[in-house]
Amino acid sequence: MSGPDLEQMLQQAKDMQGQLARVQQELARRSVEGSAGGGMVTAKATGDLRILDVTIEPSLIADGDLAMLQDLVAAAVNAAIANAQRMVQEEIQKHAGPMGALLGGLGGSS
C-alpha cells in the first residue's frame, strides 16, 4: 500500500469520526418516549440515553399500589431507553453507510 492511499484512509477515518460526533450531538437533542400500563406511565429519553421526563396518570397514585407503580415506571423507562437506542442505531447506520453496522454499538446498547 502506498503512502497516499494510507493518508486517504486516515482522512476518511477522521471525516467519519467528525460526522459521527455531529450525529451524536444531534441525537442528544432528539427525544423518544416509552410507555407502560396502556400509556398510564410514560417516560421520555434523549438519544444520549438521559431520561427527561416521567409522567404518571394520577389515578395510579390514588390507587395506592406502590409495587405496581414502581413496575410501570421501570417498564416505561426501559421502553424509552430501548426506543432511544433503536433511534441511535438507525441514525448511525444511515450516516455511516456500510460501516454503520460496525458502529451501531456506540449508542450504549448492551
C-alpha positions, 0 to 999 in steps of 0.5 A, a space after each residue: 500500500 502506498 503512502 497516499 492511499 494510507 493518508 486517504 484512509 486516515 482522512 476518511 477515518 477522521 471525516 467519519 469520526 467528525 460526522 459521527 460526533 455531529 450525529 451524536 450531538 444531534 441525537 442528544 437533542 432528539 427525544 423518544 418516549 416509552 410507555 407502560 400500563 396502556 400509556 398510564 406511565 410514560 417516560 421520555 429519553 434523549 438519544 444520549 440515553 438521559 431520561 427527561 421526563 416521567 409522567 404518571 396518570 394520577 389515578 395510579 397514585 390514588 390507587 395506592 399500589 406502590 409495587 405496581 407503580 414502581 413496575 410501570 415506571 421501570 417498564 416505561 423507562 426501559 421502553 424509552 431507553 430501548 426506543 432511544 437506542 433503536 433511534 441511535 442505531 438507525 441514525 448511525 447506520 444511515 450516516 455511516 453507510 456500510 460501516 454503520 453496522 460496525 458502529 451501531 454499538 456506540 449508542 450504549 446498547 448492551 
